[in-house]
Amino acid sequence: MAEETQTLTNLADLGQAVAGGNVAAEETPVVEEAPAEVSAFKKDAQGRMYATGKRKNAIARVWIKLGSGKITVNNRAVETYFARPVLRMMLNQPFEASGREDQFDVVCTVVGGGLSGQAGAVRHGISKALVQFEPELRAALKAGKFLTRDSRVVERKKYGRAKARRSFQFSKR
């Protein structure tokens, strides 16, 4: 007996082949798939895109829209809220990595944690919102590790210890 080579194009053909049916390439209809939508996310009525960013104990709600590059944090200008230049630089990193400086306005509200954690949360939220706005920016932002939530948090204090790990001072006498 000569064995026949069968070509399987989908799971229905696999079911027929296992059942012992003869599968031919011309018998199976070719179904052309429609191109997928560019973005599954929807902008709101004002044309904004929303994302939530987190870092340490800080949570930032971020809205971005096309504009002139103005950043507002908790209804204040970014220069007054984040006075240190390093924190403002952190907020601009996703825009620089994606080549979109001064193209988006950012409005965000941030709660919890300290200023460093809040800046990291806003940066995470901006990155996620940029990917929702333009999915082709995902590769550039992922390479810069802006889409990964930095999950490091302060370790809790344990009983019988001075801090999380430090013991009380030993006294010999």
Beta strands, then each sheet from edge to edge (+ up, - down):
strand 1: 49-55
strand 2: 58-66
strand 3: 71-73
strand 4: 76-77
strand 5: 104-111
sheet 1: 1+ 2- 5+ 3+ 4-
end
